[in-house]
């Protein structure tokens, strides 16, 4: 068995639910242990609503707020940069309510408007899990968890770098 350094990314409310499910599974498999080998990221436009319906004690990932407050300004910026490639977003789009207002184009606009920050967050998470994969403490802790479950331990739990 080889465990790979993993970054799980969720977008929006559905992505939040998927990440929560993966996180819950690992929480149960690892007896509540949080390993640096895994990172969970959620990019959400409705952060206040993102914490509803989550299993208490398991949800550890805090959503990153990508809500754009001034949709008109964001639309103008994206049109200036992307020109015709941004034609999928309707001009004058108005978003009511939390998040992207259940408008797919609104969610895309907010995602693209925050892309530089999102790329930085993802790059950082990748670096962190890669560092954990080469850290002897990670392999040692994994073997301890396997022994607690009476499972076979291995020196080759993590991929060779």
SVG drawing of the C-alpha trace seen along z (x, -y; Angstrom):
<svg xmlns="http://www.w3.org/2000/svg" viewBox="-32 -48 45 55">
<polyline fill="none" stroke="black" stroke-width="0.4" points="0.0,0.0 1.3,-3.4 -0.4,-6.6 0.2,-9.6 0.2,-13.2 -3.2,-14.5 -5.0,-17.8 -8.7,-17.5 -10.4,-20.6 -14.1,-21.4 -15.9,-24.2 -19.2,-25.6 -21.8,-23.9 -21.6,-20.6 -17.8,-20.6 -18.0,-21.3 -20.2,-18.2 -17.8,-16.0 -14.8,-17.3 -16.7,-16.8 -17.4,-13.2 -13.8,-12.4 -12.6,-14.1 -15.2,-12.1 -13.9,-8.9 -10.3,-9.7 -11.3,-10.8 -12.8,-7.4 -10.1,-5.4 -7.3,-7.3 -9.1,-7.3 -9.5,-11.0 -5.8,-11.6 -5.1,-14.6 -2.1,-13.9 -0.1,-16.6 -0.1,-14.2 -3.7,-15.4 -5.0,-18.9 -8.7,-19.8 -9.6,-23.0 -13.1,-24.4 -13.7,-27.6 -17.1,-28.9 -19.2,-31.9 -21.6,-31.5 -19.3,-31.0 -22.0,-31.8 -24.2,-29.0 -21.3,-26.7 -21.1,-25.5 -24.7,-24.2 -25.4,-20.5 -21.9,-19.3 -21.1,-16.4 -20.0,-17.9 -16.4,-17.1 -15.3,-16.0 -15.5,-19.1 -12.1,-20.8 -11.8,-22.5 -12.7,-26.2 -14.0,-27.4 -12.1,-30.1 -14.5,-32.9 -14.4,-33.8 -17.5,-36.0 -17.2,-39.0 -19.0,-42.0 -19.0,-44.2 -20.1,-42.0 -20.2,-44.9 -16.6,-45.7 -15.5,-42.1 -17.5,-41.7 -15.7,-44.7 -12.3,-43.4 -12.9,-40.0 -14.3,-41.4 -11.2,-43.6 -8.9,-40.7 -10.7,-37.8 -12.6,-39.8 -14.7,-37.3 -13.7,-34.4 -15.8,-35.9 -19.0,-36.0 -20.6,-33.1 -21.2,-35.6 -24.3,-37.7 -23.8,-41.5 -25.6,-43.2 -25.9,-40.0 -27.4,-40.8 -26.8,-38.4 -29.3,-38.5 -28.8,-36.5 -25.9,-34.7 -23.0,-33.4 -23.5,-33.4 -27.2,-33.4 -27.5,-29.9 -26.2,-31.3 -23.6,-29.2 -22.2,-32.2 -22.0,-34.0 -20.0,-31.2 -17.6,-31.1 -17.2,-34.9 -16.3,-34.7 -13.9,-31.8 -12.1,-33.5 -12.0,-36.8 -10.1,-35.1 -8.0,-32.8 -4.6,-34.3 -5.4,-33.9 -6.8,-30.4 -3.7,-29.4 -1.5,-30.6 -3.5,-28.6 -3.4,-25.4 0.3,-25.7 0.9,-26.2 -1.2,-23.1 0.7,-21.0 4.0,-22.1 2.8,-21.2 1.7,-17.7 4.9,-17.1 7.0,-18.1 5.0,-15.8 5.5,-12.9 9.3,-13.1 9.2,-13.7 10.1,-10.5 7.6,-11.5 4.7,-11.0 5.7,-7.4 6.3,-6.7 2.9,-8.0 1.2,-6.1 2.9,-2.9 1.7,-3.6 -1.8,-4.0 -1.5,-0.7 -0.2,1.1 -3.2,-0.2 -5.5,1.5 -3.4,4.7 -2.6,4.1 0.7,4.8 3.2,2.0 5.5,1.1 8.6,-1.0 7.1,-1.8 3.9,-3.6 4.9,-6.8 6.0,-7.2 9.7,-7.6 10.6,-11.2"/>
</svg>
